[in-house]
Each structure stands twice: as structure tokens, then as C-alpha cells.
Amino acid sequence: MPRMSVRRIVARARDRVSPLLYSVSSLFTGLLCALTVLAASTSAGASEVQEVTLSNGMKVLLREVPKAPVATVQIWYKVGSRDEVMGRAGLSHMLEHMMFKGTPKNPKGTFSRTIRKNGGNDNAFTSQDYTGYFENIAADRVDLALELEADRLRGLLLDDKEFQLEREVVKEERRMRTEDDPQSYLVEAVFAQAFQQHPYHWPIIGWFPDLNAMTREDLKRHYDTYYVPNNATLIVVGDIQSKTLLPTIRRLFESIPSRPVPTHPVPEEPEQKGERRIVIKREAQLPFVLAAYRAPNFKTEDSYALALLESLLSQGKSARLYRSLVYDQKIALAVGADHSLLQTDPQLFYCYVVVAPGQKVEAVEQALYRELDRIKQEPPSEMELQRARNQLEASRVFGQDSIFRQAMLLGQAESVGAGWRFEDAFLDRVRRVTPQDIQRVAQRYLAEDARTVGVLVPLPPLQPFAATAGEAHP
């Protein structure tokens, strides 16, 4: 799952508007969202998804979208940091890096260079639950992307020298994204506190001791175990003809043998019986507060009410947290909430606040809890809920305008166990949520005893050492 940074969070703080504009804007936004959802849903121009399972167990999802002569090719493996063991955190992410280091047929650098020469771009991503690879390319070059993916599925080199070099690259990535980013550092610490037995405890990128202990043999074992066709979903969306593309896919992938994918018991996180707190003191510009609550995933109806609660709290200037903490009280520069609905296992619902200069952190934290308590004490109005629902629906429909986003939604839902048809039912379930459902889930899940709180306390920057008078210099 994504981590927050100072720049990304503070960028969400907007110029203030008047209370009158809030109400007018809210009504206009609701009407606009409803109209755009209707318009977008009738003009998507996409066909139904065609699902095929190859004889070796690989699932293939094809969707014809003839709006432009481009396509996205994505292959998703059901393996992420959730599938790692203590002492080897970061293994899935490290293997993602090594997947670009070449095969006997396509040596190091050939993969991405070939895609770029043909006008495309490629990249990869690792999460707690899956690892994915993609190529965005002209529709008449799809076969090329498929050939490259099939080649590295069956014959990755995993050279030890390349591994040693790439490990230093990953360590530097950790320094830049986590160690040198106080907010990301705090988020990582909060997750480690919130999950003490479940493997969501360790970070996707891994810790330095785990990276240092990792070996080429660890990577080879991980690759052989999880990078098999029966643990993968291949997705192609764009200006394609499924009937003509499917024989090519069979030719390239069906000969790759399947292997049993081991099932390992994932410990269920026990019930939390009291608030947990962690305080981080780092060089930083502003204090930062993160309050995280354990929450269900897509497998329960409550998760859809929580998705709307997130929108109600944090989406737009009319959202409750912004209106109260940023506009009315002027005690925060940025606020937000997030709920990880599409996860293999239950995750977190969290709220965060960037404390305004001169404000007391304790007072701002309590102001955040008062806003959450308001929802527990009184459900939102039907109009407020409808606005949140419109925003959520519009976001999902607008996402369908991009073939890349379409494929991403299919891959994510399929990889976490929800199934690619998840999106078809999502909006219907959201529409059934009532104001009372919002109040009920807030009361049930946003409980003090189930809360893990992280506080970033800024330290002044270290002063450079000043030479004493009369000291000799070289």
C-alpha cells in the first residue's frame, strides 16, 4: 500500500473559501458528480471482460477498448510482503527489482530498452499482497510485450553480482523514501505497532538488517515458489482483438509448467485491548499526527460504509475534517483519511493531521477525535452522505476512462481474492449504505481501545559544527 510524504500531504491543503461557498459548492459538486457518472458510464466504449484460464492455471483477462490505438499489458503475481518471513522483509520488492536484470535471451537492460524503442513505457510495483509488472505500448506492439513477460517468467538469471549491486540501490531507496522522510518513517512505525503478529507488520521495502541478510538463494527460492503461471493473472486492455490475441498468449505462456504454490498460515492479528502510542522525534518542519484503527476489508458489508466514511471525512473542502480543523479552527494545514478496502486481509482505517505552526499537538489530536465522535453521536445527513457517495462513484467511473486504470482495478481485485467482478458490485453496495450504517461503523471500529496513534515531534535541524577561534585549517 502507498506511503505518505510531507509534500504529498501538504499539497492537499487548499486555499480557504467562505462558508457560503462551501454549501453552494457541495450542492453543485453533488449534481456535477451525478451527471458525470451518468455520462461516463454511457460512453466508456469498453467491451465486457473475457476471462480464460490456460491449461497451466494462468488466468487471462482481456478487454477490448478501441478508443485509441494503444494497450496496456499487465501481469500480476499473488505475492507481496504478506508472504515473507521474519528476517527477510523486503524480499518481494527486491525480486521486483531483479526482474529487470535480464534472461539468457534478453540480457540486462534489454527489456526496458526494447519497450522504449517501440514507443512504450514499463514499470513495476510491489504491495503487501501482490507484485505487478506493466507495459503501456502501441496496440500493434502488444505481442512484443507479451514475449518479454513470458521470457522473464521462465528464465530469470538472478546473477549474484547484479543482486549485490541492486541491494545497494534498494537500500538507498529506503533512505530516500523512509529514513529521510519523517512522515513516512512514522507511518511505517504505526503499522509495526498496529500489526504485531500479522505480516502486515513489516514494511514492503524491508528493514536494513533484513536487506543486509538477504541472499541470492533467498531470491531464487522466492522466484521459483511464487513466479509460476498458476499464481499469476495476465491482463491486456486496449485496442485489441481478443480472438486473435488469445492464440498468441497460449503459444507464449501455456508451455510454462505450473508448480504447486505453498499455502502458509497467516496469523490472525488478535483483538487490540487498549490504545497504543508511538512518538517519533525527527528533524521536521511541522508536527504530524496519525490515528489508525483496525478495520475490515472487502469481505464484509461494513467496509463499504467505511469507504463512504473516508470520503465524508476527507474528500474535498466540504469534508468534515477540512472544514473543521483547517477552515473553522485554523489548527491544521492538511488533513485526510484512508481506508484499505481491497486487501487480502483486514487492514487499517486511519486519519492524519499536519499541525499548523504554533498549535499544540495534544489540542489538535483531541480536535480530530471530537470530529470522529460527532459521527458516532449523530449520523450524517442524507444530503451529506449523497455528496460522499457521488464523489466515490465519480472517482470509480472516471478511473474507467484510462485503460491502464481499468487493468489496475481488475488486477488488484483479482489478486487480493475479491475477483475481477468486484467493481460490478462495488457501486451497488455503496448505494445501499445508509446514514445509520455510517454511524454504526464509526462506533464499532473507531474505538479508543482499538486505536494506534503515531505522533511526529519535530526537532530543530542540526547546526553545522562551527570552527573555534584560532583553529588551524588545512
ZIWOFEN-V722787 format. One record per residue. N is the residue number from 0. RES is the residue in one small letter. PSI is psi in whole degrees, -180 to 180 (NA if undefined). Layout:
n->N res->RES psi->PSI
n->N res->RES psi->PSI
//
This chain:
n->0 res->m psi->153
n->1 res->p psi->149
n->2 res->r psi->151
n->3 res->m psi->154
n->4 res->s psi->164
n->5 res->v psi->-47
n->6 res->r psi->-43
n->7 res->r psi->-39
n->8 res->i psi->-48
n->9 res->v psi->-30
n->10 res->a psi->-20
n->11 res->r psi->-15
n->12 res->a psi->130
n->13 res->r psi->169
n->14 res->d psi->146
n->15 res->r psi->148
n->16 res->v psi->167
n->17 res->s psi->159
n->18 res->p psi->-35
n->19 res->l psi->-43
n->20 res->l psi->-30
n->21 res->y psi->-52
n->22 res->s psi->-43
n->23 res->v psi->-44
n->24 res->s psi->-39
n->25 res->s psi->-45
n->26 res->l psi->-44
n->27 res->f psi->-41
n->28 res->t psi->-42
n->29 res->g psi->-45
n->30 res->l psi->-44
n->31 res->l psi->-45
n->32 res->c psi->-43
n->33 res->a psi->-42
n->34 res->l psi->-42
n->35 res->t psi->-34
n->36 res->v psi->-45
n->37 res->l psi->-44
n->38 res->a psi->-45
n->39 res->a psi->-37
n->40 res->s psi->-23
n->41 res->t psi->-5
n->42 res->s psi->20
n->43 res->a psi->-34
n->44 res->g psi->20
n->45 res->a psi->146
n->46 res->s psi->175
n->47 res->e psi->157
n->48 res->v psi->132
n->49 res->q psi->122
n->50 res->e psi->131
n->51 res->v psi->137
n->52 res->t psi->121
n->53 res->l psi->166
n->54 res->s psi->-22
n->55 res->n psi->7
n->56 res->g psi->-6
n->57 res->m psi->131
n->58 res->k psi->136
n->59 res->v psi->129
n->60 res->l psi->123
n->61 res->l psi->137
n->62 res->r psi->123
n->63 res->e psi->120
n->64 res->v psi->91
n->65 res->p psi->37
n->66 res->k psi->-30
n->67 res->a psi->154
n->68 res->p psi->55
n->69 res->v psi->165
n->70 res->a psi->158
n->71 res->t psi->134
n->72 res->v psi->124
n->73 res->q psi->140
n->74 res->i psi->125
n->75 res->w psi->129
n->76 res->y psi->135
n->77 res->k psi->70
n->78 res->v psi->133
n->79 res->g psi->-163
n->80 res->s psi->-22
n->81 res->r psi->-26
n->82 res->d psi->11
n->83 res->e psi->173
n->84 res->v psi->159
n->85 res->m psi->133
n->86 res->g psi->-9
n->87 res->r psi->35
n->88 res->a psi->137
n->89 res->g psi->4
n->90 res->l psi->-44
n->91 res->s psi->-41
n->92 res->h psi->-40
n->93 res->m psi->-41
n->94 res->l psi->-36
n->95 res->e psi->-45
n->96 res->h psi->-43
n->97 res->m psi->-19
n->98 res->m psi->-12
n->99 res->f psi->10
n->100 res->k psi->7
n->101 res->g psi->161
n->102 res->t psi->171
n->103 res->p psi->-34
n->104 res->k psi->-36
n->105 res->n psi->94
n->106 res->p psi->174
n->107 res->k psi->131
n->108 res->g psi->-16
n->109 res->t psi->-40
n->110 res->f psi->-64
n->111 res->s psi->-36
n->112 res->r psi->-40
n->113 res->t psi->-43
n->114 res->i psi->-44
n->115 res->r psi->-40
n->116 res->k psi->-25
n->117 res->n psi->20
n->118 res->g psi->13
n->119 res->g psi->-176
n->120 res->n psi->156
n->121 res->d psi->160
n->122 res->n psi->-172
n->123 res->a psi->169
n->124 res->f psi->150
n->125 res->t psi->139
n->126 res->s psi->-173
n->127 res->q psi->-27
n->128 res->d psi->-15
n->129 res->y psi->165
n->130 res->t psi->134
n->131 res->g psi->154
n->132 res->y psi->143
n->133 res->f psi->156
n->134 res->e psi->125
n->135 res->n psi->121
n->136 res->i psi->163
n->137 res->a psi->145
n->138 res->a psi->-31
n->139 res->d psi->6
n->140 res->r psi->12
n->141 res->v psi->-40
n->142 res->d psi->-36
n->143 res->l psi->-46
n->144 res->a psi->-40
n->145 res->l psi->-41
n->146 res->e psi->-42
n->147 res->l psi->-41
n->148 res->e psi->-41
n->149 res->a psi->-37
n->150 res->d psi->-44
n->151 res->r psi->-11
n->152 res->l psi->-32
n->153 res->r psi->-16
n->154 res->g psi->44
n->155 res->l psi->139
n->156 res->l psi->-48
n->157 res->l psi->56
n->158 res->d psi->136
n->159 res->d psi->-39
n->160 res->k psi->-43
n->161 res->e psi->-37
n->162 res->f psi->-45
n->163 res->q psi->-41
n->164 res->l psi->-43
n->165 res->e psi->-30
n->166 res->r psi->-38
n->167 res->e psi->-33
n->168 res->v psi->-45
n->169 res->v psi->-39
n->170 res->k psi->-39
n->171 res->e psi->-37
n->172 res->e psi->-41
n->173 res->r psi->-41
n->174 res->r psi->-44
n->175 res->m psi->-45
n->176 res->r psi->-23
n->177 res->t psi->-58
n->178 res->e psi->-38
n->179 res->d psi->6
n->180 res->d psi->100
n->181 res->p psi->-38
n->182 res->q psi->-44
n->183 res->s psi->-38
n->184 res->y psi->-42
n->185 res->l psi->-43
n->186 res->v psi->-44
n->187 res->e psi->-42
n->188 res->a psi->-37
n->189 res->v psi->-43
n->190 res->f psi->-40
n->191 res->a psi->-30
n->192 res->q psi->-39
n->193 res->a psi->-35
n->194 res->f psi->104
n->195 res->q psi->-17
n->196 res->q psi->-35
n->197 res->h psi->146
n->198 res->p psi->-6
n->199 res->y psi->-6
n->200 res->h psi->-43
n->201 res->w psi->153
n->202 res->p psi->153
n->203 res->i psi->-41
n->204 res->i psi->-15
n->205 res->g psi->166
n->206 res->w psi->159
n->207 res->f psi->-46
n->208 res->p psi->-37
n->209 res->d psi->-42
n->210 res->l psi->-41
n->211 res->n psi->-33
n->212 res->a psi->-14
n->213 res->m psi->144
n->214 res->t psi->166
n->215 res->r psi->-35
n->216 res->e psi->-37
n->217 res->d psi->-45
n->218 res->l psi->-42
n->219 res->k psi->-42
n->220 res->r psi->-41
n->221 res->h psi->-43
n->222 res->y psi->-48
n->223 res->d psi->-31
n->224 res->t psi->-45
n->225 res->y psi->-21
n->226 res->y psi->72
n->227 res->v psi->152
n->228 res->p psi->-33
n->229 res->n psi->2
n->230 res->n psi->18
n->231 res->a psi->154
n->232 res->t psi->123
n->233 res->l psi->129
n->234 res->i psi->132
n->235 res->v psi->122
n->236 res->v psi->134
n->237 res->g psi->-156
n->238 res->d psi->73
n->239 res->i psi->165
n->240 res->q psi->109
n->241 res->s psi->-40
n->242 res->k psi->-36
n->243 res->t psi->-25
n->244 res->l psi->-33
n->245 res->l psi->-42
n->246 res->p psi->-36
n->247 res->t psi->-43
n->248 res->i psi->-43
n->249 res->r psi->-42
n->250 res->r psi->-39
n->251 res->l psi->-35
n->252 res->f psi->-27
n->253 res->e psi->-21
n->254 res->s psi->-10
n->255 res->i psi->120
n->256 res->p psi->147
n->257 res->s psi->161
n->258 res->r psi->150
n->259 res->p psi->133
n->260 res->v psi->119
n->261 res->p psi->143
n->262 res->t psi->127
n->263 res->h psi->137
n->264 res->p psi->129
n->265 res->v psi->119
n->266 res->p psi->135
n->267 res->e psi->132
n->268 res->e psi->124
n->269 res->p psi->161
n->270 res->e psi->135
n->271 res->q psi->134
n->272 res->k psi->47
n->273 res->g psi->150
n->274 res->e psi->140
n->275 res->r psi->140
n->276 res->r psi->144
n->277 res->i psi->134
n->278 res->v psi->127
n->279 res->i psi->128
n->280 res->k psi->113
n->281 res->r psi->159
n->282 res->e psi->122
n->283 res->a psi->162
n->284 res->q psi->-40
n->285 res->l psi->152
n->286 res->p psi->156
n->287 res->f psi->134
n->288 res->v psi->133
n->289 res->l psi->123
n->290 res->a psi->117
n->291 res->a psi->139
n->292 res->y psi->138
n->293 res->r psi->134
n->294 res->a psi->157
n->295 res->p psi->164
n->296 res->n psi->-161
n->297 res->f psi->-15
n->298 res->k psi->-13
n->299 res->t psi->151
n->300 res->e psi->-27
n->301 res->d psi->-26
n->302 res->s psi->-29
n->303 res->y psi->-35
n->304 res->a psi->-37
n->305 res->l psi->-35
n->306 res->a psi->-40
n->307 res->l psi->-35
n->308 res->l psi->-41
n->309 res->e psi->-46
n->310 res->s psi->-43
n->311 res->l psi->-36
n->312 res->l psi->-35
n->313 res->s psi->-8
n->314 res->q psi->106
n->315 res->g psi->170
n->316 res->k psi->-21
n->317 res->s psi->-4
n->318 res->a psi->154
n->319 res->r psi->-46
n->320 res->l psi->-43
n->321 res->y psi->-47
n->322 res->r psi->-40
n->323 res->s psi->-56
n->324 res->l psi->-34
n->325 res->v psi->-51
n->326 res->y psi->-55
n->327 res->d psi->-54
n->328 res->q psi->-20
n->329 res->k psi->42
n->330 res->i psi->-1
n->331 res->a psi->150
n->332 res->l psi->-31
n->333 res->a psi->147
n->334 res->v psi->164
n->335 res->g psi->174
n->336 res->a psi->158
n->337 res->d psi->145
n->338 res->h psi->123
n->339 res->s psi->88
n->340 res->l psi->-44
n->341 res->l psi->78
n->342 res->q psi->152
n->343 res->t psi->-39
n->344 res->d psi->161
n->345 res->p psi->142
n->346 res->q psi->-137
n->347 res->l psi->149
n->348 res->f psi->118
n->349 res->y psi->153
n->350 res->c psi->148
n->351 res->y psi->156
n->352 res->v psi->130
n->353 res->v psi->113
n->354 res->v psi->134
n->355 res->a psi->151
n->356 res->p psi->137
n->357 res->g psi->-6
n->358 res->q psi->149
n->359 res->k psi->130
n->360 res->v psi->-44
n->361 res->e psi->-41
n->362 res->a psi->-40
n->363 res->v psi->-40
n->364 res->e psi->-44
n->365 res->q psi->-34
n->366 res->a psi->-37
n->367 res->l psi->-46
n->368 res->y psi->-33
n->369 res->r psi->-37
n->370 res->e psi->-39
n->371 res->l psi->-36
n->372 res->d psi->-31
n->373 res->r psi->-41
n->374 res->i psi->-34
n->375 res->k psi->-34
n->376 res->q psi->-30
n->377 res->e psi->128
n->378 res->p psi->158
n->379 res->p psi->160
n->380 res->s psi->161
n->381 res->e psi->-36
n->382 res->m psi->-43
n->383 res->e psi->-42
n->384 res->l psi->-40
n->385 res->q psi->-37
n->386 res->r psi->-44
n->387 res->a psi->-39
n->388 res->r psi->-43
n->389 res->n psi->-42
n->390 res->q psi->-42
n->391 res->l psi->-43
n->392 res->e psi->-43
n->393 res->a psi->-41
n->394 res->s psi->-42
n->395 res->r psi->-43
n->396 res->v psi->-42
n->397 res->f psi->-33
n->398 res->g psi->-28
n->399 res->q psi->-11
n->400 res->d psi->-18
n->401 res->s psi->129
n->402 res->i psi->-33
n->403 res->f psi->-45
n->404 res->r psi->-38
n->405 res->q psi->-48
n->406 res->a psi->-39
n->407 res->m psi->-43
n->408 res->l psi->-41
n->409 res->l psi->-47
n->410 res->g psi->-43
n->411 res->q psi->-48
n->412 res->a psi->-41
n->413 res->e psi->-39
n->414 res->s psi->-28
n->415 res->v psi->-3
n->416 res->g psi->0
n->417 res->a psi->-25
n->418 res->g psi->144
n->419 res->w psi->-17
n->420 res->r psi->2
n->421 res->f psi->-44
n->422 res->e psi->-31
n->423 res->d psi->-35
n->424 res->a psi->-17
n->425 res->f psi->-53
n->426 res->l psi->-36
n->427 res->d psi->-41
n->428 res->r psi->-38
n->429 res->v psi->-40
n->430 res->r psi->-21
n->431 res->r psi->-9
n->432 res->v psi->135
n->433 res->t psi->164
n->434 res->p psi->-36
n->435 res->q psi->-32
n->436 res->d psi->-40
n->437 res->i psi->-47
n->438 res->q psi->-42
n->439 res->r psi->-46
n->440 res->v psi->-32
n->441 res->a psi->-43
n->442 res->q psi->-38
n->443 res->r psi->-43
n->444 res->y psi->-28
n->445 res->l psi->55
n->446 res->a psi->144
n->447 res->e psi->-41
n->448 res->d psi->-13
n->449 res->a psi->16
n->450 res->r psi->139
n->451 res->t psi->122
n->452 res->v psi->133
n->453 res->g psi->135
n->454 res->v psi->126
n->455 res->l psi->119
n->456 res->v psi->114
n->457 res->p psi->140
n->458 res->l psi->148
n->459 res->p psi->151
n->460 res->p psi->146
n->461 res->l psi->135
n->462 res->q psi->137
n->463 res->p psi->146
n->464 res->f psi->127
n->465 res->a psi->131
n->466 res->a psi->137
n->467 res->t psi->157
n->468 res->a psi->138
n->469 res->g psi->-1
n->470 res->e psi->136
n->471 res->a psi->140
n->472 res->h psi->144
n->473 res->p psi->NA
//
